[in-house]
């Protein structure tokens, strides 16, 4: 069963959000998503300085199985992208909640987010 980290919030589209209110929120995709996708071979992330809107597409993840849209779980401005995952997308599979983060956002507002417990129960994840 896929790991779900209890300190994070999650979107229905499998993105996670780490925000402590002191700076930009970090966004990634859950282990549930990486397990479903299989080996990730390409990632297209939004550009630094661009605006993202909660619930709207902002990039894509391509695996050996399929291409999936990335949805921003928050509204705001991109402050940083993880160049390491652009260079080596396998990092996302290996460490989706750590080194495999995707981008950071100066958050203006959050979209509808699930607690770790809600996300795990809906998606078969394990806390």
N, C-alpha and C positions, 0 to 999 in steps of 0.2 A: 504494500500500500504506500502511496506517495506521502511524503512528509509535508505537513502544513505547520508553519512557524506561528506560535501563538501571539507573539508581540506585533504581528503585522495585520493590516487590513487588506481585504481582497475585493476585486471587482468580479462581477459575474462572468466576465470574459477571461478570467485567470491571471490578471495582472495583480501584483502585490504593491503595497505602498508602505514605506517606512518613513514616518514623520514624527519628530518630537517637538515641533513648533519653534525650534531655534534656528532653522535654516531651511534650505531646499529639501523637498521630499525626494527620496530615492524610489525609483520604479523598476520593477523587474517582472518576470513571469514565473508562475509557481511551478513546483516540482510536478504537480498534477498535469500541468500543460506540457512540460518537457518530456514526461513519461509518455503522454499521448502522442506527441509529435515525433518522437524518436530522435535520431541524430540530427542536430541543427547544423546546417551547412552555410547559411547566409542570414544576415540580419540587416535590415534597412531602418535606421533610426532617424527621428526628426533632427533638424539642425539646431545648434546652439543659437539662442535668440529668437527662435520661432515660437509662436503661440500654439498651445494645444488646448482642446476643449474636452471636458469630461464626457466620456461615452462615444467620442468620435475617433476614427482611425488616425493614427499618427506614424505608422510604419508597418513593416511586416517581418515575419520570421519564416524562413524556408527550411524545411527539413527534407530528409530522404523520402518522407511519405507525402508531404503536402506543403502548401504555402498558406500561412495564416496571417490575418491582419492583427496588428497591435492596436489596442484601444487605450487611450489615455484615461486613467481613473480619476484624474484631477484636471482642473482648468488652471492655466498659468503659462509662464514662460520657461522654456528649456534653458537651464543654466550650464549643463554639462552632459556630455554623452560618454559612454564607456568605450573608448577606442580599443581596448583589449578584446571586447567581444566582437567588434567589427573585424578585427584582424584574425581572431580565432573564435568563431561562434561556438565551438565545442565547450568553451568555458561555461556557457549557459547550462548545458547538460550536466557538467561536472559539479557546479556550485551555484545553483539558481538563486539562492538567497544570500550569497556572499559575493565572490569575485564576478559572478555572472549578472550583476545588476545591469540595467540598460541605460537609463538616463535619470537626470535630476531636474526637478521643476520647482520654481518659485511659485508656490500655490496661492491662487486667489480663492478657489473654492474646490470642494471635493464633490465628486459624483456620488451616486448611491454605492456605498461600500458595505461589505459583509465583515463580520468578526471572523476570526480564525475558526471558531466553533461552527458558525453558520456555513462558512465556505467548506469546511471538512465534511459536514453532514450532507451537503448538497452534492459534493463531488467525490466522495469516497476517499478523502484524504485522512491522514492520521496525525494527530497532534503530538 
